[in-house]
Amino acid sequence: MLRLRHLIVGVIGLSLAGCVPAEQYAGMKMKADQLAEQLGHSQTEISEANARADAAQRQLAAVNNNGQTESALVANLTNQLADMQKQNDAWSQKYADAMGIVGKANTGGTALPAPLSNELSAFAQQNPDLVEFDPARGIVKFKSDVTFAVGDATVTPKAKEVLNRFASILNSDGANSYELMVAGHTDSSPVTNPNTIKKGNFDNWYLSAHRAISVGQVLIASGVSSVRMGVVGYADKRPIASNASADGKAQNRRVEVLILPTTVRTPSMASAEPKAHRSHASGAAVPAAATLNKDGANPVTLTK
């Protein structure tokens, strides 16, 4: 650029030297200087424009690369979700198959005898906000949103009244020989409320199991023998509806009581629980407040 400026000035100097007045020469030299300065500004602007273009090109390339990375990530997550859904569908089908087997075993193709099924249907119709009955499989479903407070495993007073009525049906002549399974279920939302966790419901496994235990305890308190009963928690692993909607989640929050078409093997054990245990070593009675260490014969008294 400096050489170009000198060249312009030199050419004008050669052409005017000796033939123009000094004032005209000075004016033309000033114009030449201005022209050279303008040319320098133009060159700088061109360089800056090129630099901006290069930067924009690099940004565009980065955006394209990021877009490809995000697309790949989305595709990967979509594939993982599809695989998980397949696994979930497989487990759900196994559960449905198992329920079908339970419902049809030893009953000639029907879940329960007609009188008992009719009584349970009437029971559900009398308590539609709390209870549903599946006559094909002999499953009584208690809706968790009414049976329990949110994030809690304590049975509400209203639900206790309904469970007391249910217990009287289970203890009737038409049902008192059947075994029972109490199964707790939750939706897919994780447990995050500190109050829920403080109560020992650390996750959906705990919450579902504790709710099933609570229902079982109310039934036992109402006279249903614990010998007839098993309790299990399934967390969110056995959904009956989609967890993508609020209505589906509400359906999944439930405690099921399966009335199994199998008879209690030892009906004589259906009496009240023993008030004392027997010492493994001596046969002497041990107070109910004591239990045995599982690795030895010495009683270990429990303290609060």
Secondary structure, DSSP 8 states (H G I E B T S, - for coil): -HHHHHHHHHHHHHHHTTTS-HHHHHHHHHHHHHHHHHHHHHHHHHHHHHHHHHHHHHHHHHHHHHHHHHHHHHHHHHHHHHHHHHHHHHHHHHHHHHHHHHHHTTTTTSSS-HHHHHHHHHHHHH-TTTEEEETTTTEEEEEHHHHB-TT--SB-HHHHHHHHHHHHHHTSTTTTTEEEEEEEE--S-----HHHHHTT--SHHHHHHHHHHHHHHHHHHTT--GGGEEEEE-TTSS-SS-TTSHHHHHHHSEEEEEEEEEE-S-GGGGS---SSEE-TTT--EE-TTEEE-TTSSSEEE---
